Structures are given as structure tokens and as C-alpha cells.
Amino acid sequence: MNTITLNIYRFNKETVSPSILQPFTLSYNNEETLLDLLMRILYEFDSTLAFDKNCRIGLCGSCRLKVNGKVMSACSENVAKLATEFGNELEITPYNCTKVVRDLIVEPQFENCSEIKVKK
């Protein structure tokens, strides 16, 4: 098994603490996605880690974040591929740093709300 360090952005707008990058070093297999590792961190290391997930098949965009500055969906990014591209240390940050609610969760954006029609 290989190992990788995820330096994850941590922030909570409810507290006065500044944001930090918290490192988590994990082993991974070649089939795991970034979302798989985030879930392992949540359940095995830190139950306060906050991130969004929904469809787990790369359609909804709820797990969107930045890896070393590049926007991607955590559920569809293979960790082995990321390690090959960026090395064994990744910086995981919210995709929109101006609207962070907590850790990797950002306020929802509804760019084209005027185009949404509600059926009556």
C-alpha cells in the first residue's frame, strides 16, 4: 500500500479561530478516490471534518474542491492518479474560498436562478 498526506483546509465561521491546513497521512489502494479518503478521515480520525457529498458518481458537483489549486470533484478523482500528478502531499481547499462555511463546505451558489421555473 502507498501513503499520501492530505493537508486539509480547516475553518469554522462560528469560531474566532483562524483557518489552518491540517495534515492527515493515510494509506490508500489504487482504486480509492479522494472522497473515499475524506470519508476515512471523517470516520477513523476526525469526526468534525466537514465536506459535502451526494451522488458519488461525479454528476452533482457537491463534492467539488481544489487539489493543489485545481478544481475537481472528490468522488471522481483517483488518489493514485493524483499522487502521480502532484506527489504524495496534497493541499485540499474549498473551491470557493470567499464563501466558506466550514472546512471544505461553501455557501451554495445558484448562478442561473432566474431561469428556474416552478411548475404549479
N, C-alpha and C positions, 0 to 999 in steps of 0.2 A: 504494500500500500504506500501511496505517496502522501506527503503532508503539504499543507498550504496555510498561510496566515492571512486571515481576513481582518483588516483594520477597519472597523465599522464605526461610522459616524453615530454618536450618541448625543441626544439633545431632548430636553423636555421644556416646552414653553411655560409650563406650570411652575417650574422651579427657577431659582436665580442662578443655577449652576451654568457655567459656560459649556459650549459644545466641546467634545473630545473625540478622538479616534481611539477606540478600544480594540486591542488585538485579541483574536481568538485563533489558536493553532489547532487544526483538525487534520485527521487522516481522511482520505477520500479514495473512492474507486473510480475507474474510468467512465462509468455510466452516470455518475451523480451530477445533478445540476446545482447551480448556485442556490436555488430555493431549497433544495434538499439540505445543504449545509446550514442555511439560515434556520431551517426547522430543527436541525440537530442542536444548534446553539440554543435556541429557544427552550427545547425540552430537556437538554442534558447539562447546560452550563449557566444560562441566564434567562429566567422566565420573564424578565422585564423588557427584553428586546422587542421593539415594535416595528413591524413591517406589514405591508399589505400583500394579500394573495387572494386569488379567487378561482379562476378556471384551471390553472396548472397546465394549460396546453398552448400558451402563447397568443391567445386571442384578445383577452380583455385589457391588457396593459396595466392591471392593478399592481403588479409586482415590479413595475418599471423603477429602475435606479441607475446610478452611474458606477461603473467599474473603471477605476483609473481614469476618470473623466469622460468615459464613453457611455452613452445612454443605451441600456439594454433591458430586456425582461429576464428576471432571475429564473423564471421557470423553464426557459428555453436555452439557457446558457450552460453548456457543459464545462465543468470545473477543469477537467484535464486540458481542454482546448484553451481555456483562459490562462492556465498555468503555462502552456506553451507560448501563448501570445505575450503575456505580461510578466511571467516569472512566478515564483512561489510566494509572493506577497502582494495582496490586492488591497486597494483602498475602495471601500464601499460607501457611497454617499447618496443622499436623496437626489433625484433627477432634477428637482427644482428647489434650490437652496433658499429662495426668498419666501417660500410658504411652508416651511417645515412645522409640523405639529409636534411630532415626537419621533426621534431616531430617523428611520427611513420613510416615515409616513408624511405625506404632504397634503395640504388642503386640496380637495378635488377642484378640477378646472373644467368648466363647461364652455368651451370656446364658441360653439355654434348653437347656443340655447335658443336663439330666436328662430332657428329652423325646426325645432322640435314641435310637432303638432300633437295635441292630445285629442284622442277620439272621445266623442261624447255619446 
